[in-house]
Amino acid sequence: MERRRVFVAGGTGYLGRALVARLLERGHEVRALVRRGSEGKLPRGCEAVAGDPLDDSTLAASVPPSETFVQLVGVPRPSPAKARQFREIDLVAGHASVAAARAAGVRHFVYVSVAQPAPVMKAYQAVRAEVESLLKDSGLRATVLRPWYVLGPGHRWPLVLRPFYYVCERLPRTRETALRLGFVTHEEMTAALVRAVEDPAGNFRVLAVPDIRTSA
C-alpha cells in the first residue's frame, strides 16, 4: 500500500477524528486544519495546522506537501432550520477548499456530500450539489461520498426506522429510494473514506450508500 500524505479539513469533527486516527494507524502522513486552541483534539501523530476553513488564501499555503485533500467541514447536525448556515459555512468552505486544493496542486480531492434527490433537506442538498458541481468542473480528480444519515455516537435516533427501511428495501417500487436514502454506520463511513484516500479516483467518482456500506 502506498503511503499517502493527507490534508484533512474538519479533522476534529464527528467523522474527522476517527478518520485521522485510522489513517495514522495505517501509516499515512496526516495534517489537519483546526481552529486555534483545538489542536489537542487531534490524535497523537497528526500535525495540526491552524487556519480558517472559509478562507482559501489561508488554506492554500497549509496544504502542501499533501497530495490528498479531504473536505469534512460543515454545519454539525444538519436540519431544515439551518438553511442559512449551510450557505454561509458549508458552501463557502467547499469553495475555499476546492480553490486551495487547485492552488496547492492536490492530486485527489475527497468530499462528503449527501444522498440526492430526497424529499427533505432541500437546502442542504442544494449546497452540497453546488460544491459537487464546482469540484467536477475544477478538473481535480475527486471522490464524492453521498451518505444520507451516519449512525454513530450521539446519532442513533433513526434506528427506530430500521424496520420501515427493511421492508422498503425489499419492495420493487421503493427499493432504489430506500437504498439511496439508507443509513450507514460511522464505521462504514470511516472505512469508505479510508478507501477513497488509498484508492484515488481516476477522474470523478461518486460513492452512494450501497457503495459506502461495502467498504467496511
SELOFI-825598 format. One line per 5 residues: number of its first residue (from 1); their letters; for each residue y, x, z of C-alpha. Coordinates in steps of 0.05 Angstrom, whole numbers, plus 5000, padded with zeros to 4 digits. Layout:
# residues N
NUM> A> Y,X,Z | ...
END
This chain:
# residues 216
1> MERRR> 5000,5000,5000 | 5068,5027,4981 | 5117,5036,5038 | 5178,4993,5027 | 5250,5004,5051
6> VFVAG> 5273,4934,5071 | 5341,4906,5089 | 5338,4840,5128 | 5399,4796,5135 | 5384,4749,5193
11> GTGYL> 5335,4796,5229 | 5346,4765,5298 | 5333,4693,5277 | 5274,4645,5280 | 5238,4678,5222
16> GRALV> 5273,4745,5223 | 5247,4774,5288 | 5174,4760,5271 | 5183,4787,5200 | 5217,4851,5223
21> ARLLE> 5162,4864,5274 | 5107,4851,5223 | 5138,4897,5171 | 5145,4953,5222 | 5072,4944,5243
26> RGHEV> 5052,4952,5170 | 5090,5018,5164 | 5152,4995,5127 | 5223,5021,5140 | 5267,4964,5163
31> RALVR> 5341,4957,5172 | 5370,4892,5197 | 5440,4864,5194 | 5464,4839,5262 | 5529,4818,5295
36> RGSEG> 5556,4869,5345 | 5523,4860,5412 | 5458,4833,5384 | 5426,4900,5369 | 5380,4894,5429
41> KLPRG> 5346,4832,5400 | 5312,4873,5346 | 5242,4903,5354 | 5237,4976,5371 | 5237,5019,5308
46> CEAVA> 5284,4974,5268 | 5351,5004,5250 | 5408,4957,5269 | 5467,4952,5221 | 5528,4915,5248
51> GDPLD> 5565,4874,5196 | 5587,4806,5172 | 5536,4768,5130 | 5592,4727,5099 | 5629,4787,5071
56> DSTLA> 5596,4824,5013 | 5646,4882,5019 | 5618,4899,5088 | 5547,4886,5066 | 5543,4929,5003
61> ASVPP> 5552,4995,5038 | 5500,4977,5091 | 5442,4961,5043 | 5425,5030,5014 | 5375,5062,5014
66> SETFV> 5336,4997,5020 | 5306,4972,4954 | 5285,4904,4981 | 5334,4853,5008 | 5310,4794,5050
71> QLVGV> 5361,4738,5060 | 5348,4695,5121 | 5419,4678,5143 | 5433,4604,5152 | 5452,4548,5198
76> PRPSP> 5398,4541,5253 | 5361,4474,5259 | 5389,4442,5194 | 5406,4368,5197 | 5446,4319,5154
81> AKARQ> 5503,4325,5204 | 5513,4399,5185 | 5533,4390,5112 | 5599,4426,5121 | 5566,4484,5157
86> FREID> 5516,4492,5100 | 5573,4505,5051 | 5612,4549,5099 | 5554,4591,5122 | 5491,4585,5080
91> LVAGH> 5527,4583,5013 | 5577,4638,5030 | 5522,4682,5059 | 5480,4671,4996 | 5536,4691,4950
96> ASVAA> 5553,4752,4993 | 5480,4775,4996 | 5468,4770,4921 | 5533,4807,4907 | 5517,4862,4957
101> ARAAG> 5446,4869,4931 | 5470,4878,4860 | 5523,4928,4882 | 5471,4967,4921 | 5421,4969,4863
106> VRHFV> 5367,4930,4901 | 5302,4924,4862 | 5276,4859,4894 | 5310,4801,4930 | 5273,4753,4975
111> YVSVA> 5306,4687,4991 | 5284,4630,5036 | 5306,4565,5003 | 5279,4494,5016 | 5229,4447,4982
116> QPAPV> 5261,4404,4929 | 5270,4350,4907 | 5266,4310,4971 | 5293,4242,4995 | 5333,4271,5053
121> MKAYQ> 5376,4332,5070 | 5412,4328,5003 | 5470,4373,5023 | 5422,4427,5048 | 5381,4423,4984
126> AVRAE> 5444,4427,4941 | 5468,4490,4975 | 5401,4525,4971 | 5393,4505,4898 | 5461,4533,4883
131> VESLL> 5442,4600,4913 | 5376,4599,4875 | 5414,4588,4810 | 5462,4645,4827 | 5403,4690,4842
136> KDSGL> 5367,4672,4778 | 5430,4687,4737 | 5443,4753,4773 | 5388,4790,4736 | 5355,4812,4802
141> RATVL> 5280,4809,4808 | 5270,4756,4861 | 5221,4716,4902 | 5244,4648,4927 | 5205,4613,4982
146> RPWYV> 5212,4538,4988 | 5185,4512,5055 | 5203,4443,5079 | 5194,4450,5154 | 5167,4511,5191
151> LGPGH> 5126,4492,5253 | 5132,4541,5310 | 5161,4553,5380 | 5214,4500,5392 | 5200,4468,5325
156> RWPLV> 5139,4424,5336 | 5163,4352,5336 | 5138,4338,5265 | 5066,4347,5289 | 5065,4272,5303
161> LRPFY> 5070,4261,5228 | 5008,4301,5211 | 4961,4240,5206 | 5010,4209,5156 | 5011,4273,5115
166> YVCER> 4935,4278,5117 | 4930,4210,5084 | 4986,4222,5033 | 4957,4289,5011 | 4892,4253,4991
171> LPRTR> 4922,4195,4953 | 4936,4208,4878 | 5003,4173,4879 | 5031,4212,4938 | 4992,4278,4935
176> ETALR> 5043,4320,4897 | 5102,4298,4940 | 5063,4306,5005 | 5043,4377,4986 | 5113,4396,4964
181> LGFVT> 5143,4370,5028 | 5087,4391,5074 | 5093,4432,5137 | 5079,4506,5141 | 5068,4545,5205
186> HEEMT> 5111,4602,5230 | 5051,4649,5219 | 5042,4625,5147 | 5116,4634,5133 | 5117,4704,5162
191> AALVR> 5055,4723,5122 | 5087,4696,5058 | 5150,4736,5070 | 5109,4800,5082 | 5070,4787,5018
196> AVEDP> 5135,4777,4980 | 5161,4844,5004 | 5097,4882,4990 | 5083,4848,4923 | 5151,4844,4887
201> AGNFR> 5162,4793,4832 | 5163,4817,4761 | 5222,4771,4746 | 5238,4706,4783 | 5183,4676,4825
206> VLAVP> 5181,4612,4867 | 5131,4602,4923 | 5124,4528,4942 | 5090,4501,5004 | 5018,4507,4977
211> DIRTS> 5032,4580,4958 | 5061,4595,5027 | 5000,4565,5061 | 4952,4611,5024 | 4989,4674,5047
216> A> 4963,4674,5119
END
